[in-house]
Amino acid sequence: MDLLATLGRTLGFSLAAGVNLYATVAVLGLAARFDWVQLPEQFQVFNNPWVIGAAGVLYVVEFVADKIPWVDSIWDSVHTVIRPVGGALIAVAALGDASPVTVGLIALLGGTAAAGSHITKAGTRVAINTSPEPFTNWFASLAEDAFVIGLSLLTLKFPLLALLVSVTVLVMIGWLARRLWRWLRPGDPAPPV
């Protein structure tokens, strides 16, 4: 059961970090700081006031940047490396003490999950930015913020449920990527809507 809870924390926080790293780190830091839930010892690294403050400031910057069409895509481009690395580091923190091989595997899992959610977010935003009105962008950004904060809180309190949600989201990302790939290949018919 401990293994599944650790896997739930790993995937939940990594997926959230791929969409918004700073909100994820801020939630982890505030939860550790104010004892909202009993966190494993390895999450105390997020308890530092400088880490919480930096994550909060960067979250506010991202919150604003995410609402401006095309600025959000530039922001996402800059974070193409940052979010997956952050997801990998959070995954390693979720693991705690383990063998070097296990740490490496968990870092790869966390980084891959974060990269998947990041690429999905960034690609969706590029598509949304083709719309002439800004409201779709605002709604997408607010939905992403709600997803990240909700998944982070769910992961803190109910890691097994977070595992189920994370696996479901990853399967959906994989299915959509496969459909898109088949559609983009020359000679394949467009997928039905």
N, CA, C and O atoms as a DFTB+ gen file, in Angstrom:
772 C
 N C O
     1  1       0.823      -1.195       0.000
     2  2       0.000       0.000       0.000
     3  2       0.864       1.254       0.000
     4  3       0.518       2.255      -0.627
     5  1       1.997       1.194       0.711
     6  2       2.915       2.327       0.750
     7  2       3.469       2.635      -0.633
     8  3       3.641       3.796      -1.004
     9  1       3.747       1.575      -1.391
    10  2       4.266       1.745      -2.749
    11  2       3.250       2.467      -3.633
    12  3       3.618       3.357      -4.401
    13  1       1.975       2.091      -3.531
    14  2       0.933       2.731      -4.328
    15  2       0.742       4.194      -3.928
    16  3       0.532       5.052      -4.786
    17  1       0.814       4.479      -2.626
    18  2       0.695       5.863      -2.163
    19  2       1.862       6.702      -2.688
    20  3       1.673       7.841      -3.113
    21  1       3.064       6.133      -2.655
    22  2       4.232       6.852      -3.184
    23  2       4.078       7.082      -4.682
    24  3       4.391       8.163      -5.181
    25  1       3.604       6.083      -5.388
    26  2       3.376       6.226      -6.829
    27  2       2.300       7.282      -7.102
    28  3       2.416       8.057      -8.051
    29  1       1.256       7.312      -6.271
    30  2       0.207       8.330      -6.402
    31  2       0.753       9.729      -6.198
    32  3       0.412      10.650      -6.940
    33  1       1.608       9.893      -5.184
    34  2       2.228      11.205      -4.948
    35  2       3.150      11.578      -6.117
    36  3       3.149      12.715      -6.590
    37  1       3.923      10.609      -6.563
    38  2       4.858      10.853      -7.663
    39  2       4.124      11.322      -8.911
    40  3       4.465      12.361      -9.476
    41  1       3.131      10.575      -9.341
    42  2       2.421      10.917     -10.572
    43  2       1.553      12.158     -10.400
    44  3       1.499      13.005     -11.292
    45  1       0.877      12.272      -9.267
    46  2       0.000      13.424      -9.043
    47  2       0.758      14.738      -9.080
    48  3       0.379      15.664      -9.798
    49  1       1.834      14.816      -8.302
    50  2       2.601      16.058      -8.265
    51  2       3.345      16.313      -9.580
    52  3       3.491      17.462      -9.996
    53  1       3.808      15.260     -10.224
    54  2       4.523      15.435     -11.493
    55  2       3.590      15.943     -12.589
    56  3       3.952      16.847     -13.343
    57  1       2.397      15.371     -12.680
    58  2       1.423      15.860     -13.661
    59  2       1.071      17.313     -13.403
    60  3       1.016      18.121     -14.331
    61  1       0.834      17.644     -12.146
    62  2       0.495      19.026     -11.788
    63  2       1.657      19.966     -12.129
    64  3       1.441      21.062     -12.647
    65  1       2.876      19.536     -11.839
    66  2       4.051      20.373     -12.115
    67  2       4.228      20.621     -13.608
    68  3       4.734      21.671     -14.002
    69  1       3.823      19.677     -14.437
    70  2       3.925      19.862     -15.874
    71  2       2.999      20.945     -16.407
    72  3       3.256      21.532     -17.458
    73  1       1.926      21.205     -15.680
    74  2       0.995      22.262     -16.075
    75  2       1.384      23.583     -15.420
    76  3       1.404      24.624     -16.078
    77  1       1.696      23.542     -14.121
    78  2       2.095      24.756     -13.407
    79  2       2.993      24.354     -12.241
    80  3       2.513      24.007     -11.162
    81  1       4.278      24.404     -12.471
    82  2       5.266      24.001     -11.477
    83  2       5.178      24.849     -10.220
    84  3       5.262      24.327      -9.108
    85  1       5.011      26.151     -10.390
    86  2       5.076      27.052      -9.244
    87  2       3.877      26.887      -8.315
    88  3       4.033      26.958      -7.096
    89  1       2.689      26.669      -8.867
    90  2       1.514      26.415      -8.024
    91  2       1.695      25.107      -7.255
    92  3       1.336      25.018      -6.081
    93  1       2.248      24.104      -7.913
    94  2       2.472      22.812      -7.261
    95  2       3.444      22.949      -6.093
    96  3       3.189      22.432      -5.005
    97  1       4.556      23.643      -6.318
    98  2       5.546      23.838      -5.257
    99  2       4.960      24.687      -4.130
   100  3       5.220      24.422      -2.957
   101  1       4.168      25.709      -4.478
   102  2       3.547      26.550      -3.450
   103  2       2.583      25.737      -2.590
   104  3       2.582      25.879      -1.367
   105  1       1.766      24.891      -3.209
   106  2       0.834      24.054      -2.442
   107  2       1.611      23.108      -1.530
   108  3       1.271      22.965      -0.355
   109  1       2.648      22.464      -2.058
   110  2       3.474      21.575      -1.236
   111  2       4.097      22.340      -0.070
   112  3       4.089      21.860       1.064
   113  1       4.636      23.524      -0.344
   114  2       5.272      24.317       0.697
   115  2       4.305      24.770       1.764
   116  3       4.598      24.682       2.956
   117  1       3.152      25.257       1.340
   118  2       2.153      25.711       2.315
   119  2       1.610      24.545       3.138
   120  3       1.381      24.684       4.339
   121  1       1.404      23.399       2.496
   122  2       0.924      22.216       3.223
   123  2       1.936      21.774       4.270
   124  3       1.568      21.400       5.383
   125  1       3.224      21.819       3.903
   126  2       4.268      21.439       4.853
   127  2       4.384      22.477       5.966
   128  3       4.546      22.124       7.134
   129  1       4.303      23.744       5.606
   130  2       4.483      24.839       6.565
   131  2       3.375      24.885       7.615
   132  3       3.632      25.082       8.803
   133  1       2.142      24.700       7.155
   134  2       0.993      24.854       8.050
   135  2       0.385      23.526       8.499
   136  3      -0.701      23.504       9.079
   137  1       1.088      22.412       8.231
   138  2       0.634      21.080       8.659
   139  2      -0.810      20.792       8.245
   140  3      -1.597      20.283       9.042
   141  1      -1.155      21.120       6.994
   142  2      -2.496      20.841       6.502
   143  2      -2.749      19.340       6.468
   144  3      -3.852      18.873       6.752
   145  1      -1.724      18.606       6.119
   146  2      -1.767      17.149       6.144
   147  2      -0.429      16.685       6.675
   148  3       0.545      17.437       6.677
   149  1      -0.385      15.458       7.121
   150  2       0.869      14.889       7.595
   151  2       1.698      14.463       6.392
   152  3       1.399      13.462       5.742
   153  1       2.735      15.226       6.104
   154  2       3.573      14.934       4.948
   155  2       4.752      14.060       5.351
   156  3       5.260      14.163       6.467
   157  1       5.181      13.198       4.433
   158  2       6.410      12.456       4.690
   159  2       7.578      13.424       4.889
   160  3       7.554      14.546       4.382
   161  1       8.582      12.992       5.618
   162  2       9.730      13.836       5.965
   163  2      10.393      14.464       4.741
   164  3      10.847      15.607       4.800
   165  1      10.453      13.726       3.637
   166  2      11.161      14.243       2.468
   167  2      10.502      15.486       1.869
   168  3      11.150      16.199       1.103
   169  1       9.244      15.767       2.190
   170  2       8.584      16.955       1.663
   171  2       8.920      18.217       2.461
   172  3       8.494      19.312       2.093
   173  1       9.669      18.074       3.535
   174  2      10.030      19.241       4.334
   175  2      10.956      20.187       3.572
   176  3      11.126      21.337       3.975
   177  1      11.549      19.723       2.487
   178  2      12.381      20.589       1.660
   179  2      11.561      21.766       1.106
   180  3      12.116      22.833       0.844
   181  1      10.267      21.581       0.930
   182  2       9.394      22.635       0.410
   183  2       8.936      23.600       1.501
   184  3       8.277      24.597       1.206
   185  1       9.276      23.316       2.748
   186  2       8.836      24.083       3.913
   187  2       9.607      25.391       4.085
   188  3       9.218      26.223       4.904
   189  1      10.660      25.585       3.353
   190  2      11.494      26.777       3.479
   191  2      10.721      28.016       3.032
   192  3      10.127      28.008       1.954
   193  1      10.715      29.091       3.847
   194  2       9.966      30.295       3.466
   195  2      10.447      30.906       2.146
   196  3       9.651      31.508       1.425
   197  1      11.731      30.763       1.821
   198  2      12.244      31.291       0.558
   199  2      11.681      30.504      -0.625
   200  3      11.353      31.074      -1.665
   201  1      11.575      29.194      -0.451
   202  2      11.009      28.355      -1.517
   203  2       9.530      28.696      -1.709
   204  3       9.063      28.850      -2.838
   205  1       8.803      28.809      -0.604
   206  2       7.373      29.149      -0.684
   207  2       7.196      30.536      -1.311
   208  3       6.346      30.722      -2.182
   209  1       7.994      31.499      -0.870
   210  2       7.891      32.863      -1.400
   211  2       8.218      32.937      -2.879
   212  3       7.499      33.576      -3.648
   213  1       9.305      32.284      -3.282
   214  2       9.695      32.290      -4.698
   215  2       8.621      31.617      -5.547
   216  3       8.270      32.117      -6.615
   217  1       8.098      30.483      -5.076
   218  2       7.042      29.788      -5.821
   219  2       5.793      30.658      -5.919
   220  3       5.142      30.693      -6.963
   221  1       5.457      31.359      -4.838
   222  2       4.289      32.240      -4.856
   223  2       4.443      33.389      -5.835
   224  3       3.521      33.692      -6.592
   225  1       5.597      34.027      -5.824
   226  2       5.848      35.145      -6.746
   227  2       5.812      34.654      -8.191
   228  3       5.188      35.280      -9.047
   229  1       6.479      33.535      -8.459
   230  2       6.495      33.007      -9.829
   231  2       5.112      32.519     -10.260
   232  3       4.771      32.581     -11.441
   233  1       4.321      32.036      -9.308
   234  2       2.946      31.643      -9.635
   235  2       2.135      32.866     -10.064
   236  3       1.368      32.791     -11.024
   237  1       2.296      33.984      -9.366
   238  2       1.575      35.206      -9.737
   239  2       1.996      35.664     -11.138
   240  3       1.154      36.062     -11.943
   241  1       3.298      35.606     -11.423
   242  2       3.783      35.983     -12.757
   243  2       3.159      35.054     -13.806
   244  3       2.684      35.513     -14.845
   245  1       3.165      33.761     -13.528
   246  2       2.585      32.809     -14.484
   247  2       1.082      33.007     -14.613
   248  3       0.532      32.884     -15.708
   249  1       0.415      33.311     -13.507
   250  2      -1.034      33.541     -13.535
   251  2      -1.365      34.667     -14.516
   252  3      -2.305      34.546     -15.302
   253  1      -0.603      35.753     -14.475
   254  2      -0.833      36.884     -15.377
   255  2      -0.416      36.522     -16.804
   256  3      -1.174      36.757     -17.745
   257  1       0.773      35.956     -16.973
   258  2       1.273      35.622     -18.315
   259  2       0.357      34.635     -19.026
   260  3       0.204      34.687     -20.246
   261  1      -0.248      33.741     -18.263
   262  2      -1.109      32.712     -18.829
   263  2      -2.419      33.260     -19.393
   264  3      -3.093      32.576     -20.162
   265  1      -2.779      34.465     -19.024
   266  2      -4.044      35.039     -19.488
   267  2      -3.884      35.848     -20.773
   268  3      -4.880      36.262     -21.365
   269  1      -2.658      36.076     -21.207
   270  2      -2.408      36.918     -22.374
   271  2      -2.060      36.019     -23.561
   272  3      -1.052      35.313     -23.539
   273  1      -2.919      36.051     -24.620
   274  2      -2.644      35.200     -25.785
   275  2      -1.243      35.444     -26.341
   276  3      -0.787      36.585     -26.418
   277  1      -0.589      34.400     -26.713
   278  2       0.762      34.311     -27.264
   279  2       1.839      34.543     -26.211
   280  3       2.907      33.938     -26.304
   281  1       1.604      35.387     -25.222
   282  2       2.563      35.498     -24.112
   283  2       2.588      34.158     -23.380
   284  3       3.645      33.694     -22.952
   285  1       1.407      33.538     -23.240
   286  2       1.336      32.227     -22.588
   287  2       2.141      31.177     -23.352
   288  3       2.779      30.319     -22.742
   289  1       2.114      31.240     -24.668
   290  2       2.879      30.269     -25.459
   291  2       4.378      30.503     -25.340
   292  3       5.157      29.551     -25.311
   293  1       4.783      31.764     -25.271
   294  2       6.200      32.070     -25.053
   295  2       6.621      31.566     -23.674
   296  3       7.683      30.962     -23.525
   297  1       5.787      31.817     -22.675
   298  2       6.052      31.347     -21.308
   299  2       6.173      29.821     -21.294
   300  3       7.079      29.272     -20.668
   301  1       5.261      29.148     -21.981
   302  2       5.307      27.683     -22.040
   303  2       6.580      27.206     -22.728
   304  3       7.177      26.216     -22.306
   305  1       7.000      27.897     -23.779
   306  2       8.230      27.516     -24.472
   307  2       9.433      27.581     -23.541
   308  3      10.275      26.683     -23.535
   309  1       9.506      28.638     -22.764
   310  2      10.610      28.793     -21.807
   311  2      10.572      27.655     -20.777
   312  3      11.615      27.207     -20.301
   313  1       9.380      27.200     -20.445
   314  2       9.240      26.181     -19.400
   315  2       9.255      24.744     -19.927
   316  3       8.971      23.808     -19.180
   317  1       9.581      24.569     -21.194
   318  2       9.615      23.225     -21.766
   319  2      10.660      22.342     -21.082
   320  3      10.487      21.125     -21.017
   321  1      11.710      22.918     -20.585
   322  2      12.713      22.162     -19.833
   323  2      12.440      22.264     -18.334
   324  3      12.603      21.289     -17.600
   325  1      12.028      23.437     -17.886
   326  2      11.873      23.695     -16.448
   327  2      10.816      22.798     -15.823
   328  3      11.070      22.199     -14.778
   329  1       9.643      22.688     -16.428
   330  2       8.561      21.907     -15.818
   331  2       8.881      20.409     -15.727
   332  3       8.676      19.822     -14.664
   333  1       9.374      19.766     -16.792
   334  2       9.728      18.345     -16.643
   335  2      10.831      18.101     -15.608
   336  3      10.773      17.122     -14.863
   337  1      11.834      18.984     -15.557
   338  2      12.883      18.830     -14.539
   339  2      12.283      19.013     -13.144
   340  3      12.599      18.263     -12.220
   341  1      11.417      20.013     -13.002
   342  2      10.733      20.213     -11.719
   343  2       9.886      19.010     -11.342
   344  3       9.870      18.595     -10.183
   345  1       9.182      18.447     -12.321
   346  2       8.383      17.243     -12.057
   347  2       9.244      16.076     -11.614
   348  3       8.856      15.312     -10.729
   349  1      10.427      15.933     -12.235
   350  2      11.352      14.868     -11.841
   351  2      11.862      15.081     -10.420
   352  3      11.952      14.130      -9.642
   353  1      12.195      16.319     -10.079
   354  2      12.694      16.605      -8.727
   355  2      11.615      16.397      -7.667
   356  3      11.897      15.885      -6.583
   357  1      10.394      16.789      -7.975
   358  2       9.297      16.554      -7.033
   359  2       9.052      15.052      -6.878
   360  3       8.786      14.575      -5.775
   361  1       9.143      14.310      -7.981
   362  2       8.964      12.859      -7.910
   363  2      10.018      12.219      -7.010
   364  3       9.711      11.324      -6.222
   365  1      11.249      12.680      -7.130
   366  2      12.322      12.147      -6.281
   367  2      12.057      12.510      -4.816
   368  3      12.293      11.698      -3.922
   369  1      11.564      13.736      -4.572
   370  2      11.231      14.129      -3.200
   371  2      10.092      13.269      -2.655
   372  3      10.083      12.931      -1.472
   373  1       9.128      12.913      -3.516
   374  2       8.011      12.070      -3.083
   375  2       8.481      10.680      -2.695
   376  3       7.856      10.010      -1.873
   377  1       9.580      10.253      -3.289
   378  2      10.096       8.907      -3.055
   379  2      10.739       8.757      -1.692
   380  3      10.513       7.762      -1.002
   381  1      11.531       9.727      -1.302
   382  2      12.273       9.595      -0.048
   383  2      13.529       8.778      -0.265
   384  3      14.106       8.793      -1.352
   385  1      13.956       8.064       0.766
   386  2      15.172       7.251       0.684
   387  2      14.928       6.015      -0.174
   388  3      13.973       5.266       0.034
   389  1      15.820       5.824      -1.144
   390  2      15.712       4.664      -2.026
   391  2      17.065       4.427      -2.680
   392  3      17.976       5.246      -2.566
   393  1      17.179       3.308      -3.356
   394  2      18.421       2.982      -4.051
   395  2      18.604       3.935      -5.227
   396  3      17.631       4.509      -5.715
   397  1      19.837       4.106      -5.683
   398  2      20.080       4.993      -6.831
   399  2      19.303       4.584      -8.087
   400  3      18.861       5.443      -8.849
   401  1      19.138       3.292      -8.299
   402  2      18.386       2.828      -9.474
   403  2      16.922       3.255      -9.360
   404  3      16.328       3.727     -10.329
   405  1      16.349       3.085      -8.170
   406  2      14.959       3.467      -7.955
   407  2      14.792       4.973      -8.109
   408  3      13.824       5.431      -8.717
   409  1      15.724       5.742      -7.565
   410  2      15.669       7.196      -7.693
   411  2      15.717       7.586      -9.169
   412  3      14.960       8.453      -9.605
   413  1      16.593       6.957      -9.933
   414  2      16.684       7.242     -11.365
   415  2      15.402       6.915     -12.102
   416  3      14.947       7.694     -12.939
   417  1      14.815       5.762     -11.795
   418  2      13.566       5.364     -12.449
   419  2      12.423       6.307     -12.096
   420  3      11.631       6.676     -12.963
   421  1      12.335       6.695     -10.835
   422  2      11.268       7.603     -10.401
   423  2      11.464       8.988     -11.023
   424  3      10.490       9.639     -11.401
   425  1      12.711       9.439     -11.132
   426  2      12.980      10.724     -11.787
   427  2      12.528      10.678     -13.243
   428  3      11.931      11.633     -13.741
   429  1      12.810       9.578     -13.921
   430  2      12.363       9.422     -15.310
   431  2      10.841       9.398     -15.404
   432  3      10.260      10.019     -16.294
   433  1      10.201       8.684     -14.491
   434  2       8.739       8.618     -14.480
   435  2       8.141      10.002     -14.227
   436  3       7.236      10.432     -14.942
   437  1       8.646      10.693     -13.214
   438  2       8.127      12.025     -12.888
   439  2       8.378      13.023     -14.002
   440  3       7.495      13.810     -14.345
   441  1       9.576      12.997     -14.571
   442  2       9.895      13.907     -15.671
   443  2       9.052      13.634     -16.900
   444  3       8.618      14.563     -17.581
   445  1       8.818      12.358     -17.187
   446  2       7.997      11.988     -18.346
   447  2       6.545      12.406     -18.143
   448  3       5.918      12.930     -19.063
   449  1       6.006      12.177     -16.945
   450  2       4.631      12.590     -16.662
   451  2       4.497      14.109     -16.767
   452  3       3.538      14.613     -17.353
   453  1       5.458      14.833     -16.200
   454  2       5.432      16.295     -16.274
   455  2       5.572      16.772     -17.723
   456  3       4.891      17.710     -18.135
   457  1       6.446      16.133     -18.487
   458  2       6.614      16.503     -19.899
   459  2       5.326      16.258     -20.675
   460  3       4.940      17.070     -21.516
   461  1       4.665      15.143     -20.397
   462  2       3.405      14.841     -21.081
   463  2       2.331      15.878     -20.807
   464  3       1.654      16.334     -21.729
   465  1       2.170      16.253     -19.547
   466  2       1.150      17.256     -19.226
   467  2       1.563      18.633     -19.739
   468  3       0.716      19.426     -20.150
   469  1       2.859      18.914     -19.715
   470  2       3.331      20.208     -20.235
   471  2       3.095      20.317     -21.740
   472  3       2.586      21.333     -22.213
   473  1       3.453      19.297     -22.482
   474  2       3.276      19.329     -23.935
   475  2       1.792      19.422     -24.292
   476  3       1.417      20.119     -25.235
   477  1       0.959      18.724     -23.541
   478  2      -0.484      18.798     -23.775
   479  2      -0.987      20.214     -23.519
   480  3      -1.756      20.758     -24.312
   481  1      -0.551      20.807     -22.411
   482  2      -0.962      22.178     -22.087
   483  2      -0.465      23.155     -23.146
   484  3      -1.242      23.961     -23.657
   485  1       0.801      23.091     -23.475
   486  2       1.390      24.040     -24.425
   487  2       0.749      23.901     -25.808
   488  3       0.456      24.905     -26.457
   489  1       0.534      22.681     -26.254
   490  2      -0.089      22.466     -27.556
   491  2      -1.522      22.953     -27.599
   492  3      -1.956      23.532     -28.594
   493  1      -2.255      22.722     -26.527
   494  2      -3.635      23.197     -26.444
   495  2      -3.671      24.716     -26.479
   496  3      -4.535      25.305     -27.128
   497  1      -2.744      25.344     -25.789
   498  2      -2.697      26.811     -25.755
   499  2      -2.384      27.404     -27.118
   500  3      -2.948      28.436     -27.481
   501  1      -1.499      26.777     -27.877
   502  2      -1.211      27.273     -29.227
   503  2      -2.484      27.205     -30.068
   504  3      -2.783      28.139     -30.812
   505  1      -3.227      26.120     -29.960
   506  2      -4.475      25.990     -30.708
   507  2      -5.499      27.036     -30.262
   508  3      -6.186      27.629     -31.094
   509  1      -5.599      27.260     -28.964
   510  2      -6.556      28.245     -28.437
   511  2      -6.175      29.656     -28.885
   512  3      -7.051      30.488     -29.123
   513  1      -4.892      29.927     -28.999
   514  2      -4.449      31.272     -29.372
   515  2      -4.847      31.668     -30.791
   516  3      -4.756      32.843     -31.149
   517  1      -5.286      30.711     -31.603
   518  2      -5.743      31.060     -32.947
   519  2      -7.130      31.698     -32.913
   520  3      -7.572      32.270     -33.909
   521  1      -7.815      31.604     -31.780
   522  2      -9.128      32.225     -31.628
   523  2      -8.953      33.730     -31.439
   524  3      -8.066      34.161     -30.702
   525  1      -9.788      34.530     -32.095
   526  2      -9.601      35.982     -32.016
   527  2     -10.023      36.602     -30.684
   528  3      -9.636      37.734     -30.393
   529  1     -10.793      35.905     -29.884
   530  2     -11.238      36.481     -28.614
   531  2     -10.377      35.942     -27.462
   532  3      -9.852      34.833     -27.561
   533  1     -10.226      36.702     -26.380
   534  2      -9.350      36.279     -25.286
   535  2     -10.029      35.391     -24.248
   536  3      -9.347      34.814     -23.401
   537  1     -11.351      35.267     -24.293
   538  2     -12.059      34.585     -23.214
   539  2     -11.722      33.102     -23.127
   540  3     -11.616      32.551     -22.032
   541  1     -11.553      32.460     -24.269
   542  2     -11.195      31.042     -24.276
   543  2      -9.864      30.842     -23.560
   544  3      -9.696      29.884     -22.806
   545  1      -8.933      31.738     -23.796
   546  2      -7.629      31.677     -23.152
   547  2      -7.766      31.821     -21.640
   548  3      -7.131      31.084     -20.886
   549  1      -8.578      32.753     -21.203
   550  2      -8.768      32.977     -19.762
   551  2      -9.399      31.753     -19.107
   552  3      -8.973      31.312     -18.040
   553  1     -10.435      31.208     -19.774
   554  2     -11.104      30.042     -19.198
   555  2     -10.169      28.835     -19.142
   556  3     -10.169      28.090     -18.163
   557  1      -9.380      28.649     -20.188
   558  2      -8.418      27.537     -20.197
   559  2      -7.403      27.714     -19.075
   560  3      -7.064      26.755     -18.382
   561  1      -6.923      28.930     -18.898
   562  2      -5.932      29.200     -17.855
   563  2      -6.511      28.951     -16.467
   564  3      -5.861      28.339     -15.619
   565  1      -7.723      29.421     -16.237
   566  2      -8.363      29.205     -14.925
   567  2      -8.638      27.718     -14.684
   568  3      -8.500      27.230     -13.562
   569  1      -9.028      27.002     -15.744
   570  2      -9.255      25.554     -15.615
   571  2      -7.944      24.845     -15.285
   572  3      -7.933      23.919     -14.474
   573  1      -6.838      25.267     -15.902
   574  2      -5.531      24.677     -15.594
   575  2      -5.138      24.943     -14.146
   576  3      -4.645      24.049     -13.458
   577  1      -5.357      26.176     -13.681
   578  2      -5.042      26.499     -12.287
   579  2      -5.860      25.640     -11.333
   580  3      -5.334      25.119     -10.349
   581  1      -7.160      25.494     -11.632
   582  2      -8.025      24.661     -10.783
   583  2      -7.564      23.202     -10.802
   584  3      -7.560      22.534      -9.768
   585  1      -7.173      22.707     -11.992
   586  2      -6.678      21.336     -12.106
   587  2      -5.433      21.128     -11.252
   588  3      -5.337      20.150     -10.511
   589  1      -4.473      22.057     -11.357
   590  2      -3.202      21.917     -10.635
   591  2      -3.422      21.972      -9.129
   592  3      -2.919      21.119      -8.398
   593  1      -4.163      22.957      -8.666
   594  2      -4.393      23.090      -7.223
   595  2      -5.224      21.929      -6.726
   596  3      -4.936      21.368      -5.669
   597  1      -6.268      21.555      -7.483
   598  2      -7.107      20.429      -7.086
   599  2      -6.347      19.116      -7.039
   600  3      -6.470      18.357      -6.078
   601  1      -5.552      18.842      -8.090
   602  2      -4.782      17.599      -8.112
   603  2      -3.725      17.590      -7.007
   604  3      -3.481      16.553      -6.390
   605  1      -3.103      18.733      -6.757
   606  2      -2.098      18.805      -5.687
   607  2      -2.725      18.528      -4.328
   608  3      -2.171      17.770      -3.532
   609  1      -3.881      19.138      -4.057
   610  2      -4.554      18.909      -2.772
   611  2      -5.048      17.469      -2.658
   612  3      -4.952      16.857      -1.594
   613  1      -5.578      16.930      -3.759
   614  2      -6.009      15.530      -3.773
   615  2      -4.825      14.603      -3.504
   616  3      -4.947      13.631      -2.758
   617  1      -3.687      14.907      -4.112
   618  2      -2.484      14.094      -3.938
   619  2      -1.994      14.143      -2.497
   620  3      -1.532      13.138      -1.957
   621  1      -2.094      15.309      -1.881
   622  2      -1.677      15.434      -0.475
   623  2      -2.551      14.602       0.447
   624  3      -2.049      13.917       1.339
   625  1      -3.845      14.661       0.232
   626  2      -4.791      14.035       1.168
   627  2      -5.102      12.577       0.812
   628  3      -5.215      11.729       1.698
   629  1      -5.238      12.292      -0.473
   630  2      -5.648      10.960      -0.923
   631  2      -4.752      10.477      -2.059
   632  3      -5.171      10.496      -3.216
   633  1      -3.530      10.045      -1.756
   634  2      -2.596       9.670      -2.826
   635  2      -3.077       8.499      -3.690
   636  3      -2.732       8.438      -4.870
   637  1      -3.850       7.584      -3.143
   638  2      -4.338       6.469      -3.963
   639  2      -5.363       6.946      -4.989
   640  3      -5.369       6.478      -6.128
   641  1      -6.219       7.864      -4.591
   642  2      -7.171       8.436      -5.537
   643  2      -6.425       9.282      -6.578
   644  3      -6.794       9.299      -7.752
   645  1      -5.383       9.973      -6.142
   646  2      -4.551      10.753      -7.070
   647  2      -3.887       9.827      -8.089
   648  3      -3.738      10.197      -9.254
   649  1      -3.489       8.633      -7.663
   650  2      -2.911       7.659      -8.587
   651  2      -3.917       7.292      -9.668
   652  3      -3.570       7.233     -10.848
   653  1      -5.153       7.048      -9.274
   654  2      -6.203       6.703     -10.235
   655  2      -6.450       7.859     -11.209
   656  3      -6.538       7.647     -12.418
   657  1      -6.559       9.065     -10.686
   658  2      -6.778      10.236     -11.541
   659  2      -5.588      10.435     -12.483
   660  3      -5.771      10.709     -13.669
   661  1      -4.384      10.298     -11.958
   662  2      -3.173      10.512     -12.765
   663  2      -3.055       9.493     -13.887
   664  3      -2.743       9.848     -15.023
   665  1      -3.300       8.248     -13.575
   666  2      -3.231       7.205     -14.608
   667  2      -4.294       7.468     -15.675
   668  3      -4.027       7.305     -16.866
   669  1      -5.493       7.873     -15.261
   670  2      -6.558       8.192     -16.210
   671  2      -6.147       9.344     -17.122
   672  3      -6.344       9.280     -18.335
   673  1      -5.575      10.401     -16.538
   674  2      -5.131      11.553     -17.331
   675  2      -4.014      11.140     -18.288
   676  3      -4.015      11.551     -19.449
   677  1      -3.066      10.337     -17.818
   678  2      -1.970       9.892     -18.688
   679  2      -2.473       9.026     -19.836
   680  3      -1.982       9.143     -20.959
   681  1      -3.434       8.169     -19.571
   682  2      -4.020       7.349     -20.635
   683  2      -4.720       8.247     -21.662
   684  3      -4.608       8.021     -22.867
   685  1      -5.441       9.266     -21.179
   686  2      -6.108      10.196     -22.097
   687  2      -5.092      10.967     -22.936
   688  3      -5.299      11.158     -24.135
   689  1      -4.002      11.408     -22.320
   690  2      -2.953      12.107     -23.066
   691  2      -2.367      11.189     -24.131
   692  3      -2.170      11.611     -25.271
   693  1      -2.087       9.944     -23.775
   694  2      -1.545       8.985     -24.738
   695  2      -2.506       8.713     -25.878
   696  3      -2.101       8.658     -27.039
   697  1      -3.777       8.543     -25.549
   698  2      -4.785       8.284     -26.574
   699  2      -4.898       9.474     -27.525
   700  3      -4.933       9.294     -28.743
   701  1      -4.955      10.694     -26.973
   702  2      -5.045      11.889     -27.819
   703  2      -3.798      12.073     -28.678
   704  3      -3.895      12.462     -29.841
   705  1      -2.632      11.794     -28.108
   706  2      -1.386      11.916     -28.880
   707  2      -1.377      10.920     -30.036
   708  3      -0.954      11.247     -31.145
   709  1      -1.836       9.730     -29.772
   710  2      -1.891       8.703     -30.830
   711  2      -2.853       9.120     -31.943
   712  3      -2.540       8.983     -33.126
   713  1      -4.022       9.627     -31.558
   714  2      -5.001      10.086     -32.558
   715  2      -4.435      11.239     -33.379
   716  3      -4.599      11.278     -34.598
   717  1      -3.779      12.163     -32.717
   718  2      -3.205      13.308     -33.415
   719  2      -2.099      12.858     -34.358
   720  3      -2.013      13.336     -35.489
   721  1      -1.262      11.950     -33.903
   722  2      -0.180      11.442     -34.742
   723  2      -0.731      10.762     -35.988
   724  3      -0.226      10.977     -37.090
   725  1      -1.763       9.945     -35.818
   726  2      -2.364       9.267     -36.968
   727  2      -2.974      10.260     -37.932
   728  3      -2.924      10.059     -39.145
   729  1      -3.548      11.327     -37.411
   730  2      -4.167      12.350     -38.248
   731  2      -3.121      13.144     -39.023
   732  3      -3.355      13.530     -40.169
   733  1      -1.974      13.387     -38.404
   734  2      -0.927      14.182     -39.041
   735  2      -0.115      13.403     -40.068
   736  3       0.527      14.011     -40.924
   737  1      -0.125      12.084     -40.005
   738  2       0.627      11.290     -40.968
   739  2       0.031      11.460     -42.359
   740  3      -1.190      11.458     -42.516
   741  1       0.878      11.607     -43.359
   742  2       0.365      11.756     -44.726
   743  2      -0.425      10.531     -45.161
   744  3      -0.040       9.394     -44.886
   745  1      -1.530      10.780     -45.841
   746  2      -2.328       9.693     -46.383
   747  2      -3.377       9.150     -45.439
   748  3      -4.234       8.373     -45.860
   749  1      -3.336       9.536     -44.164
   750  2      -4.359       9.073     -43.214
   751  2      -5.540      10.042     -43.240
   752  3      -5.357      11.257     -43.317
   753  1      -6.741       9.495     -43.175
   754  2      -7.915      10.374     -43.142
   755  2      -7.978      11.113     -41.800
   756  3      -7.429      10.670     -40.791
   757  1      -8.659      12.239     -41.832
   758  2      -8.831      13.018     -40.604
   759  2      -9.649      12.208     -39.606
   760  3     -10.563      11.484     -40.002
   761  1      -9.334      12.321     -38.314
   762  2     -10.108      11.566     -37.327
   763  2     -11.516      12.140     -37.213
   764  3     -11.713      13.346     -37.361
   765  1     -12.499      11.271     -36.949
   766  2     -13.869      11.772     -36.793
   767  2     -13.966      12.615     -35.513
   768  3     -13.268      12.380     -34.527
   769  1     -14.845      13.583     -35.576
   770  2     -15.015      14.477     -34.428
   771  2     -16.020      13.948     -33.464
   772  3     -16.285      14.578     -32.440
